[in-house]
Every structure is written in C-alpha cells, then in structure tokens.
Amino acid sequence: MSMMHGAEPWATRIGVPESFVPDGHGDPDGLVGGSAYGPLMAAVRGFLDDLAGAVPDADLAAGLTADVEAWRRRLRTQAVPEREQAFGHRVDLPGRGQVMAPAFVMTARGPDSVEGTVTFGRFFLGGNGAVHGGAIALLLDEVLGRLSDTAGRTPARTASLTVDFRAVTPVDEELVVRAWFEQEVGRKRYLAGEIRHGDVLCAQATGLFVSLTAEQS
C-alpha cells in the first residue's frame, strides 16, 4: 500500500536540497531566507557566545532586554509555518542555519561518510573549559542524523544514540568530526562517529536511525 512507502524526500518535503552535497546548493537567494540568512545566524551565534561570557551591568542588561523584546515583536510579524522556516532547513549553511546545535562545517565527503570541523563556543561551556556533554551528544546526533538522510534516502529519526566521552572536549578549539555508515538493514540505518582534538579522541558515538514511512512524514 502507498502508505507504507518511504517518507517524502527533503527536497520536496521542506523545499531544501540534501545535506552534505560537496558541490554546494546553488544560489542562496533561491533558498528560503535568501543570502542574508547565513550572516544573521553567524551573528546570533556570536551574540550567544558573548552573552555567555559576560556579566552585564544593570543598565546594559535593561537596555539589552528592551532591544531583544523589541526584535521579538518585529519577528513575530514574519512568523511562518514550520515547513516554510529557514531555521534548521538551510542545509547549505553551517548547522543547517540554526543555532541550537554547534555549527558543523563539512570538509570532505565520501559515498557513506562525512568529515568536517566544529568549534564549540562559550555558549556550549559545561565548566572549567570543557564543552557540556549534552552539547557533544547533540552535535553527534546532528551529524549522524544528517548523514543518514543522504544519497537520496528518505528522512529518518533517531531511534537510539550512545555516546562515550573519552577525554575533555575543549571550548574554543577547532575539532575534527567524522561520521560513517556501518550498515543498513531495511529501514534501519546504523552509523558511528567521533570528535577529535588533534590526536586525542574526545568522544565517540553509535546511533540507530529509522527511516520514516509516508504516514510519519
């Protein structure tokens, strides 16, 4: 029955191309949010890092609060349905054009693997110069999950993710991230990944991703 077919591909489901395409995605003005959206998200990331690292005095805090509330009111006039938003859907941008997860930047792509870099800013600090473990798990889930949807595969969701923390993952250092397929069995996709700081293995993960059916799309 048609309801058992795979979920709608990303390109038609949310109007964006596939993740991790080495040749890019064409003119950003043709994508939701246009060419101005990438610099905006980069500025927001920087703002969150600066905010996390500062203790504003009372006047600055009050002024910043007023400015943020004013921008919130303006943004609400531009609200769109989930499938029309740019946040999290711009796979041509680091972190899919969103600031919830650390920004992964692809540097190499194989048939069933991807490699890139990430720098966790002050916003993701857990303490004593180390990245918060939850942010590490989020980054690995993001990269493995995006890789699981490549090569024309239908979208999938995370069924399980196991993360092993091997060493301190430092804030404000460029780290290497690798992810790869281990096997596919029916709708099940098994992937693994790691984060390294130089020769040091900081964290590694294995994940199970299950492709969506049409009724889950």
N, C-alpha and C positions, 0 to 999 in steps of 0.2 A: 504494500500500500504506500501511497505517496507520503503519508505522514511519517513513515519510517526512514525516509531518505535523509541525507545529511542536512545540517543547517545551512542557511543561505551564506554564501561567501562574504567576507568582509567588504569587498569592493562594492557590492550592491547593498549589503546589509546596512552599512553606515556611510557609504559614499567615499571611502578612502581605499587606497591600494594596500597591498600586503606589506607586512613588516619585513625589515632586513633585506631590501632589494638593493644590490650593490650599485646599480646604475641610477639610483635616485628615483624621484617620483615626478619629474617634470616641473612645470611652472607652479610655484607655490601659490600664486594668485588664483589658480584654478581650484585650489583646495579650500575647505571650509576655514574661515578665519583669515585667509589670504597671507600675504608676505609679512604683514605687521604682527602676526600672532607669535611667531618664534621669538623676536626680540622682547615682546611683552612677557612671555613665560620666563625668559632668561632674567629679566629684571625682577620678576616676582621671586624667583629662586634666590637671587642675590639679596633681595629685601628680607626674606625669611632667615637667611644666614646672618645678616647684620642685626636683625631683631633679636635672634637667639643669643648673640654675643654681646648685647648691650643692656644696660640698666638705665633707661631714660629717666631724666628728672621729671618732676611733676608737670611742668609747663610743656615739655616735649611730649610726654605721654598724653596729656589732654589734647594737644594740637593734633597729634597723630591719630588719636581716637576719632576726633571730629572729621579729619580728612578721610579716614577709612570708611566711616559711616556715610559720608557724602558719596564716595565712589560706589559703595554698596547700593545706594539708592539709584545711581545712574545705571549700574549694571543690571539691576532688576528690570529696567525698561527694555533691555536687549535679550531677555531670557528666551530660550528656545527649548523644544523637546529634547530628550536625551539623545536620540539618534541624529540630531542636527547639530549638536555641540562640537566645538573644536577640541575642548579639553579631553585628553585621553584618546582622541581619534586621529591625531595628526602623526601618523607613523613615520613621516619624513623628518620629524623633529626629535631631538633627544628626549627620552622619557615619554614619547607619544604626545608631546605638547601638553604635559601636565606636571604638577609639582608635588604630587603626593609621594611618588616613588623617586629615588635618585635617578639622575639622568645618565642612562647608558648610551654610549656613543660607539657605534659599530666601526671596527677597523678591518675585519676580514669575515668572509662568509664562504662556507663550503656547502655541499649538497644537503647535509643534515647537521650542520654545526654553525656556530657563530662565535666571534671573538670581538671584544671591544674593551673600552675603558670606562671607569666611573670614578668620580671624586665625591666623596661624601662631605658636604659642607657642615658648618657648625649646627645647622638646623637638625642634623641627624646624630648629634653627640649623645652618647649614653652617659659618659663620665670619664674623667681622667684621660682625655684624648682618644678614647675608644668610641667607635661607632656603636649605636644602640643595636642590640641583637635583633630586634624586631625590624629595623630598617634593612639589615642584611638579609633576613628572610624575605622581606618584601621585594628587594632588588632581585634576588634569585628566582622568586616566583614570577616576577615580571618578565625576566629574560627567558626563562624556560618556557613560560606560557606563550610568549610571543613566538618563540621558535617552533613550538608545537603546532602553530597555525600556518606555517609557511608551506611553500611548494604546492599551492592550490588546495591544501587541506581545509576542511570546514572548521569553523571555530570550535574550541574546546574549553572546558572549565577544569580547574584544579580539583582533583579528587583527593590527593594526598601530597604532602611535601615534608621531607625530612631534612633538617639542616644540622650539620655538625660544625661546631665552632672550634677551629684548630689553633688559632692564635689571635692576638688582638688585631682588629681591623682599624687602622688609624684614620682619623679625620683629616681632611685637607691634604691628602696624598693621592696621587693618581694610581689606581689599582687596575689590574688586568682581570677581566671577567671572561670565562669560557663556558659554553653550553653545547651539548650534543645529544642526539638521539641515541638511545641504547637499543630499543626495539619498538615495533608496533604490532599489536595483536587486535584485529578487529577495530573497535572504536577506542581501544586503549593505547595510549602513547606514553612510553617510558623514557624520561630524559634525565640527564645529570648535568651538573655544573659546578664551577668553583670560582673563588675570588682569591687572587694572589697579590701580595705586595713584594715585588721583586721575586726572590726565590722562596719566599715564605707563603705557605698555604694558610690563608686566614679562615676560610670557610668553604664547605662543600655541601652539595645538596643532591638529592634524588627526588624526582617527582613523577606522579602518575596524573596524566591529563586524559579526560574522556571527551570525545567529540560529541557535539550536541546533535540531537535529532531535530527534525523540522519543527515539531511542536515546542521545542525548547529554545528556538532561535529568538 
